[in-house]
């Protein structure tokens, strides 16, 4: 399918995956403006992102020397534990050999070459290219690489079937009004009806999506609600660390949830969560993160309050029967570089209501 609305970039996906592997310095081998916004955001998360700033002259004659120079600069100035060189459309088109530049630079820092560009329909190409280079370098096991491949395929599958990649064009939407949705949710919780609150979030987005559950627990501590989170300890180094921090934060604030799935298993978690929903048979459910991972046969008949950070996820969620859908705009930038749960807009609204 050809998408007419913007889709995530495989170059950006490679950068985020490098960060999850505890890479200290990533070098984009391309023009200075390539992936600028995400590079800047990732620097707030502790990873330095440098660029070789290729210009028209290098487009013709090649950019190996600038890359070698930046590699040596990064090693000398930042003393990184790990580095990654990430390709771009320009480096692919002019046929740059990233590994040759790493070898030629003479750096001793463990460094991987990620040959990638933005011409893939699916951004998981950037994830997998980075993970394959990391496995080759001994940074992760063959078993974990296989697991990650499966997780990425499942995440892709739900996006194609019920997500923002399910149509060639989806109108962006801010969803329902948060104060009206909060009033409806509190009415359900305070009526004595049985409820479920689910966190099925993607990686660091859980730092804010977890607050939706906390807020409901704060204002309705005695309600008949079962809390479920995907915070099991599996995945890449940063993913495991994030899960532990959020779990500790929830416990410190009085919420002891059930654990189903890990933070990188949001796409593969749907059937497990659905089966648990069927066992609990709630009247209503709050689902934060990636609600569309749960197949609609499990949510049929349940009044769903779904929270996403994707404006193009609103329409697909409504199509599968989710009655209330709200969007946490700019959630991702607000969860980069944080180490504890961040208050959400919807959580703040819930706490403000009498």
N, C-alpha and C positions, 0 to 999 in steps of 0.2 A: 504494500500500500504506500502511495505517495502522500505525505502529510503536507497540508497547507497551513497548519499552525506550527509555530516553532517547537522543536523537540530538543531534548538535552543533547549536549555535545559529547562525543566519545573522548575528546581531548580533556575536557573538564572531568569526565568520569575517571580518566587515568590519573589526574592530579589528586582527586579525592582518595583514590585507592592507594596511591603512594603515601599519602598522609596516614591512612589506616595501617600501613606497614611500618610506621615510625620513621619515615624518611624525613630528615631534617631540612634538606635543600633539594628542591626540584628545579630543573632548568628546562624552560620551554625553548626549543630550538626553532625560532620563527620570528615574525615581526613583533615589535614591542607591544602592539595592541592586541595580540592574540590572547583570547580568554582573560582579558584584563580584569573584569569585575570579579570573577571567581578566584583569580590569582591573588587579588587584593584581600578578598574575604579569607582565603586560606592562610594568609600571613597572620590574620587575627587568631587563627587556631594553632599558631606555633610553628608552622612550616614556612620557611623562606622560599619564595618563588622568584627565580631570576629568569632573565630572557637574554638570548643572544642578539636580539634587536636586528634581525636580518633586514636589509634594505635592498633596493633594486640592483645594486652592484653584486651582492651575494646571490641574488636570484639567478644571475647569469653565471658567475664564476665559482659558486659554492661557498659554504659557510663553515667548513671544518675548523679552520684556524680560530674564528671567533668562538666556536664551541669549546675548543681546547683551552682558550684563554679564560672563559667563564668558569670552566671546571677547576682550573688551577686557582682562580680568584676565590671561588666558593670554599675550596679546601683550606686555603691560607687564612681567610678572614673569619670563617664561621666554625671551623674545626668540627664538621658534622660527623655523626656516627654512620649515616647512610645518605646516599644521594641517588636521584633518578633523573635521567635525561628523557624528556617527553617530546616526541615528535609533533609536528603540525602539518597542515596541508602543504605549506611551502617546502618543508624538508622532504616530504614524500615526493612532491613533483620534481624537485631537482635531484632526487636520488641520493640523499645524504646517508652515509654509513655511520650511524650513531655510535656503534660499538667501536669502530675504528678510531673515532675521535676520543672516546674514553681511554682507549689503550694508548693513543698518541699523547694524551695530556700527561700521562705518568702519575696520575693521582693514586694514592694508596687507600682512600676511603672506599668501602664497598659501594659500588655504583651499578645500577641497572639501566639498560637502554630499552625504552618503550617506543617501538615503531608504530605510530598511530597517526590518524588524521581525522577530520570531521566529516568525511564522506560516507560514513556508515549510516544506514537507516536506524540502527539500534545502538544506543550509547553503551550497552554492555560490552561492546567490542573493546572499548578503552579499559574497562575493568579487567577483562580477561587477558588482554595483552600485558597489562601490568603484573597481574598475578602469575602469568606464565613466565615472565622474566624473573620474578621474585623466586619462583620455585626452582628455576634453573640456577639461581644464585645461592640456593640453600636457605632462603629466608622463610619459606614455609614448606610443609611436607606435601608429597604427592596426594596424600589422602585429603588434606585441607583444600588443595587446588581442585580436586574432584568435587568436594562438597560445595565449594564456592561456585563452580560451574553450574551445579544443580540449582543452587539458590538463585543465580542470575537468570537461568532459564525459566524458573517459576515466576520470578518477578516480571520478566518480559511477558510471560503468558497472561498473567492477570491484567497487565496494561493493555494488551491487544484485545482481550475478551471483554473486560468490564471497565477499562480505565481510559486514560487520556490518549491512548493510541488505538482506540476501538473504532474511530471514524477519521476520515481524511481532514475534516474540520469540525471543531467543537467550539461553540461560543463560550468565551470566558465569563464567569459569574462570581459575584461575591457571596452568593448563597443567601440564606435567610437572615433576618435581623437577629443579632445575638441576644438582645434583651428579651425579645418575644420567645425565642427558642429556650432561653434560660427559664423563663416563667413556666413554659410548658413542661420542661424537664423537672422542675421543682414540684409542680403539681403532681406529676407521676410518682416521684420519690416520696412525697409526703402523704400520698393517698393510701399507703399501705400495700400498694402493688409490688410484686416481685420484680427486681431489676438486675441487670448485669452491666458492669462498666469495664470496657476492654481497652487496653493499650496494645495496639499492634502497629508499632512505629518503626520507621526506617532510621536506624543508626542514631546520630546525634539529635535528630528531630524529637526524639523521646524526651529530651530535656524540657521541652515545652508541652508536648502532648500529655506527658505524665501529670502536668498541673491540672488538666481538665478533670482527671480522676480525683486528684487531691482536693480540688475545690468542691466537687460533689460530696466527698466524704466530710469536708469541713462544715458544710452547711446542713448536711443530712446524716449525721454520724450514726443515728439509730435506725436508718431506713434498711429495708430488706434488700440489700444490694450485694452481689458477689463481684469482687474486683479481680480482674485477670490481667497480667502483663507479660509481654514477651522480653523478659530480662534474664533468661537463662545464660549461663556463662559459656558461650561458644563464639568462635569467629576470630577475626584479625585482632591484633593487640589493642588498638584503640577502641574497637567495638566492645571487647570484654571489659575494658576499664570503664567505659561509659555505663555499661549495664550495672557494674558493681556500684558506681557512684550513685546512680539513680535509685537502685534498690536500697542502699543505705539511707538515702535522703527520705524515701517513702517511709521506711521503718522508723526513722527518727521523728517523723511527723505523724506517726500513729496509724499508718496504713500497712497492713500485712496481707498482700494479695496472693492469689494463686499464680504460678509461673507456667506459661505455655509458650514455648518457642524462644528464640534468641533475636537480638536486634537486627541481624542480617537475614532472618528467616521470615520476614513480614510477608513475602510473596508465597511462601510454601506453608504458611501457618493457617490458611483458611479452613481447611477441612477439620483440623484439630479443634480450632475455635468453634466451628460450626457444630461439631458433635457435642462439645461442652454446652453450647447454647441449647441444643436439643435436650440434653440431660436436665438442665436447670429449668427449662420452659418458662422464661421470664415474660412479663407483659411488655417491658420496655428495655432498651439497651442503648447505652452510650458507647460509641465506638470511635476511638481517636487514633489518627495516624493514617493507616491504609485500610479503610473500612471495606473497600470493594474486594479485598482478598477473600472475604467470607462469601462463599457461593450463596446466591439468593434463596435457594431452597431451605437454607438453615435460618434465614431471617424472615421468611414469609410468616405473616401474622404477628410479628413483633413490631412495636412502635420504635423505630430506630432514630436515634439522634447521632448523626455522623459528623465528624470533624476532620477536615482535610486541610492541607496547605496549598492545594492545587485548584485554581479557579476553573480549570477545564475538567475537573473531576466532579463538579456539581451536577451537571446534566446526566452523566452516566450513573451516578448514585441514585438520582431521582428515578431514572428509568428502571432500576432494579428494585424499586419500592421503598427506598429510604425516605421517610416522611419529612424529617428535618435535616437539612444539610447546611453547615456553616463552614466558613473558610478563615483560617488564621493567616492573614496576609503577612508577608515578610517574616514568616516563622524561621526559615532557614538561616538568614543572616543573623537573627537574634540568638541562634543556638550554636553558632561557631565560636569556639574558644571558651565556652562556659564549662564549669565543673560542678554545677549544682542546678537543681530544677529552677526554671525560669517561669515567672507568672505569665499566663496566657491572657489574651483579651477576654475570651469566654470565661475563663476562671475568675477574672476580676469582676466581670458582670455577675456571675453566680454569687460571689461573696458579697456583692453590694445590695442584693435584693433582700427584702425583709423576710 
